[in-house]
């Protein structure tokens, strides 16, 4: 940890052009952009984080420290310097020691994973708002947990293991899936409510439709808000479920996981025989085994009185039945049957052609929705007078009128604004 010095009580009048680029020596990866990671920007993020932790609006913080609201916005965006007196005022109002604002991030900094996500080549410029929404919701989620004095920290186990070959990636991914099912006491049952399972495990989730985007989903591990996953819902529910399981694989299998992005190209390459990133192969193997455990799949086939040794007995209706049982797409099920040696590569290809009429891609994508637990925490914080009705509206991503309407519909007390 590095810190700006305060010699003999002296504080720099302006903490301006100090860059965090020198912290790259602490990083083992690609250096962060000096332009993007100047000290004012880092300080602004610290101030914003502390403000949100207390549930304060920018207007409320501005009044408390004696600055106009636009100045607060500029400071939080790293576009305005902060002098010594202002910094001490922020320290007092936000109830944080000066070290909170002066400590520079190391390789485990909470901001670094978000930088990885923002820099990811697989996220196009048009998709950047998705990252903004995801980060904002995850921060709000963590703030609600702190306001209600809940432990929202990481609880998923670290199941990482070294991988050197594609075969290693497949084996460790499948083993990790079995281990996590055991850790979460899930047995072998189909996981049609995977989103609720992950929310109970402390993972922050955001589901939002993004037409035309090549991004299926992404995940991040942050000291600020723990672990989170975004899923693009402009697709069939089966693909959404697989994306969720794939990113879960990254969270538990990647060791020092920071951020990852899942695209259609990665999904295709990691199933095929071509060269690809081993961590993506492992995440796909994890997702397949997590959603379709070997024992459960073979048991389902046996209950149809089908001899799996006679490969032509696996017909399109059988595949459709298995897809419905496990809540996955035909493509995912066919690859799983191939990897379990239930069908040959040639049979997988022929079934892939025959099952066109059985495709489930007509499923209506679900619209944007806030996580169920998140909404519940927002209402609970309001009930406990931790937040105002206006702040409740902000958390619910709606206006004041709709927030009051919801409070009335749920028969909650109309608390003072």
Order of alpha helices (4+ residues) and beta strands (2+ residues): beta-alpha-alpha-alpha-alpha-alpha-beta-alpha-alpha-alpha-alpha-beta-beta-beta-alpha-beta-alpha-alpha-alpha-alpha-alpha-alpha-alpha-alpha-alpha
